[in-house]
Each structure stands twice: as structure tokens, then as C-alpha cells.
Amino acid sequence: MSHPFDPNQLQFFLTIPSPCPYLPGRMERKIFTQLDPLDGPHLNNYLTHAGFRRSQNVIYRPACESCRECRSLRVKADMFEPGRSFRRTIARNDDLSIEVAPAIATTEQFALLARYLKHRHPGGGMTDMDMSRYEMMVEECASETEIVEYREPDGTLIACMLIDRLMDGLSLVYSFFDTDAQARSLGNYMILDQIGRARLEGLPYLYLGYWVPGSPKMDYKMRFRPAEVLGHRGWMPLQTPTA
């Protein structure tokens, strides 16, 4: 039986301003609350649909004073049809084996993450992560969470994706991969794979987190159509020109 929770009883906190990682020259603030083990999955569902994102047992949303550019985006998995470029990406990775596993951290996963952070995000906030912090990231999550592992034919772990299961879809929390395998386009492939998985499971949406117009880091999300973004009138079709 699901455990009822009262959103009116939630206690929210506000971060201090810090430089925006997506739009140069701007400052960001976040509003956040804690997930507890009993109410976590229900609260994660409720707040994700309201534009929040989860990080470990914290769920947050941008609350910037003079900017509203961060927009939650979800792909309509039940209507998605890959174009020629995406079909090539799927074909290039047809040799990979895929396993959906419980959210349990392994040293093999952490070694892959450390290499990924070193090459993709040098000097970033996660580059000093150790194994214990990685275990917290994967395992201390009051939500219905899974980790998907992608392996080469010889068994080498090449990519991982941390995913929350919602009542109407899958929500991508974090992904990392072998940056030497550029020809595989693993970042795009994992999204395509999870769109296909959502469809097979009868789930209409794949939640991709925030999309920020004008941020090159976020441009790739516009390639996954049809999609919806969350605005003041609720979830609406993404109308920007095709990337």
C-alpha cells in the first residue's frame, strides 16, 4: 500500500546565489527539500511533475531571482521515432549487452565514472568524488531507482545510467561512459535505449531533466522529439526549431 504524504507539510530551503553553470554572467539559486525513505518515491513523483530534479536524497528546482530559462523537458516516448542519424547510433551499439540492476554501487562503475569526470568535467564539483561518495550517490536515494549497465562483447563496462522510475515514465538522474568510445555516441545511445525501454513498458515519457535555451551544453536535448517542456500553463509541446 502506498504511503500518503501531505505536500503542505514539506519544509523547503533556499540556497545562496552562485554562478550559473549554463549561462555565463548569471547567478543561480535553488529551492530544495529532503526525501525520506517512507515518502520518497511518492514525493519524487509529485515534485518531478512540478519541475523538480533529484540528487541523492535532495530534490530541487531552480529559483533564480531574474531568470526562468531552466525548463523541465520530457520526451514523448510513446510517439518517438528515431531519424536516420539516431538509427545509425542504435546500429553502432547493437553489440552491447544491457543489464538493469538494483541501485548498488560497484568499484567497476566508480572507476568508469572517475575516468569520465577526469576527461569530461576536469575541475568540476564532482572530480574529487571518492568511492564512499559514489555509494551515497547511487544507494542513498529514497526513490525507486535503478542503474543500467552497458557492456562490450568482452564484458568491459562502457557506460552506466542512473534512473528513477516514475508513475508515467523514467527519469534520467545521471549518466557516464567511456569517453574514448566517441564513435559510439554513448550519451545519445543511452537516451535512445531508455526511450525504447519506456515504450516497451507502456510508459509515455522519458524525463531528461532541465533544458536551458541558449546553453550549448543542453542543445542535444532538442534532438529528441516530440518533447514537452514545463511552463506556467503546465506541460506544453516544445516548439523551438529542430536542432
ZIZI-V821444 format. One record per backbone hydrogen bond with DSSP energy under -1.0 kcal/mol. NH is the residue of the N-H (numbers start at 1). CO is the residue of the C=O. Records with the same first field share a line. If there is no record, write none. Layout:
# ZIZI-V821444
NH->CO + CO
This chain:
# ZIZI-V821444
9->6
10->7
13->32
15->30
18->28
20->26
26->23
28->18
31->61
32->13
33->59
35->57
40->36
43->39
44->40
45->41
46->42
47->43
48->44
49->45
51->48
52->47
53->60
55->58
58->55
59->33
60->53
61->31
63->29
71->211
73->209
74->228
75->206
76->226
77->75
78->204
79->76
87->83
88->84
89->85
90->86
91->87
92->88
94->91
96->93
97->151
99->149
101->147
104->102
110->106
111->107
112->108
113->109
114->110
115->111
116->112
117->113
118->114
119->115
120->116
121->117
124->121
127->124
129->126
134->130
135->131
136->132
137->133
138->134
139->135
140->136
141->139
143->141
145->143
146->163
147->101
148->161
149->99
150->159
151->97
152->156
155->152
158->150
159->150
160->176
161->148
162->174
163->146
164->171
165->144
166->169
170->205
171->164
172->207
173->162
174->162
176->160
178->158
181->178
184->181
185->182
189->185
190->186
191->187
192->188
193->189
194->190
195->191
196->192
197->193
198->194
199->195
200->196
201->197
202->199
203->198
205->168
206->75
207->170
208->73
211->71
215->212
218->215
221->218
222->219
223->220
224->221
225->223
228->74
229->236
230->72
231->234
234->231
236->229
238->227
